[in-house]
Amino acid sequence: MLRDQLNRPLLDLRISVTDRCNFRCVYCMPEIEGKEYCFLKREQLMTFEEIYRLANIFVGLGVRKIRLTGGEPLLRKEIDVLAGMLANIEGLQDISLTTNGFLLKKYAGKLKKAGVNRINVSLDALNDEVFAKLNGNKAKSAVILEGIEEAVSNGLTVKVNMVVKKGWNDQEILPMARFFKEKGIILRFIEYMDVGTLNGWKMDEVVTSKEIHDFINKEMPLEPLEANYLGEVAKRYRYVDSKVEIGFISSVSQAFCSDCTRIRLSADGKIFTCLFASNGVDILSVMRNGANDEELKSIIESIWSNRRDHYSEERGKAVSAKKRIEMSYIGG
């Protein structure tokens, strides 16, 4: 098993398939007056065949789970075809996808048929006014909820992710908890993070997982659950009066760097060893210049074996001042 400098194994690969998104969420790709986002050109993107080749090498090095991300991955044409290709990789145990849910109703059945097992859907509010304010006025919650229902009806395991930003959607914590408890769907609360620099992150806009937990626990008592696997980012709980789970992802207040098993591959073929990285290693150019699989494998082994990233554990003025890759580029 390939391990880094902090003895963390390589188990999870997150592949961004596009840097484009149809939302402008304030914590990820915010609308900024006078700024236009410049997206990658088609020829800069990894082809499905290139993604498949690299994924095979990663699985050979120990990766057991692949998550497709973006941008918004459902904007990538025939994303279900790629999922089907990846599903055929021997040794891969799980394929999942993170989406804003806007196109999920259209793709849920195709993704399930292709071999996707799980879907994470971002939904930050039920109230349309609050939701629109957060997503750049690009969608109403009903569209996302329809996509979730379609995914569930097609047999996909669905988890809903809610990023909480103080003063923006913290009033939606209980309505969201009540709604998804009733639906029997896992809801996970994510602390507002300083990924990238465009979101203007401030510590005083973070609502901690403990605050959210305590708020919910007063109305709907919770009990802790054991982690499902090494490197699980969410702390799991269950409502005492039901079997429905709820989770808390606490990258800011309770860093989980110590057992992070994730590596990221950007849409233009750069390898990143941390969500908060400043730079990546361009493996796509090496591949397109004729490198064989053994050479590519050696590069990946070197990158992971020299990895020392633990940004969330050392978060502070010195490291926070560094330029970081935007979430819309690297994926969540």
CORNORVEN-V280885 format. One line per field, one symbol per residue. ss: DSSP state (a for helix, b for strand, c for the rest). psi: psi as a letter, one per 30 degrees, with the letter a starting at -180 (. if undefined). burial: + if it has 16 or more other ideal C-beta (glycine too) atoms within 10 Angstrom, else -. A space follows every 10 residues. Layout:
# CORNORVEN-V280885
ss: ???
psi: ???
burial: ???
This chain:
# CORNORVEN-V280885
ss: ccbcccccbc cbbbbbcccc cccccccccc cccccccccc caaacccaaa aaaaaaaaaa ccccbbbbbc ccaaacccaa aaaaaaaccc cccbbbbbbc cccaaaaaaa aaaacccbbb bbcccccaaa aaaaaccccc aaaaaaaaaa aaacccbbbb bbbbbcccca aaaaaaaaaa aaaccbbbbb bccccccccc ccaaabccaa aaaaaaaaac cbbbcccccc cccbbbbbbc ccccbbbbbc ccccccaaac cbbbbccccb bbcccccccc bbaaaaaacc ccaaaaaaaa aaaaaccccc aaaaccaaaa ccccccaaaa cc
psi: kklafggklj fkkkjkflgl kglikffdil kkkfkkkjlk leffkkleee eeeeeeeeef gfkfkkkkab ajfffjkhfe eeeeeefgkk fkfkklkklf fegeeefeee eeefgkekkk kkjflekeee eeeegghfll feeeeeeeee eefggkkkkk kjkkkkfegf ffeeeeeeef eefgkkkkkk kjlhkafffh kkefgkjlee eeeeeefeej klklllkelk gkfkkklkke glgklklkjh fefikhefhk gkkkjlfghk kkgkfglell kjfeeeefgg kleeeeeeee eeeefgkgkh effgkaeeef fkkkkkefef l.
burial: -+-+---+++ ++++++++++ ++++++++++ --------++ ----++-+-- +--++++++- ++++++++++ ++++++--++ -+++++--+- -+--++++++ +++++-++++ ++-+++++++ ++++++---+ +--+++-++- +-+++-++++ ++-+-+-+++ +++++--+++ -++--++-++ +-+-++++++ ++++++-++- +---+++++- +++-++---+ -+-------- +-+++++++- ---+++++++ ++---++--+ ++++++++++ +++++++--+ +-++--+--- -----++-++ --++--+-++ ++--+---+- ---+++++++ ++
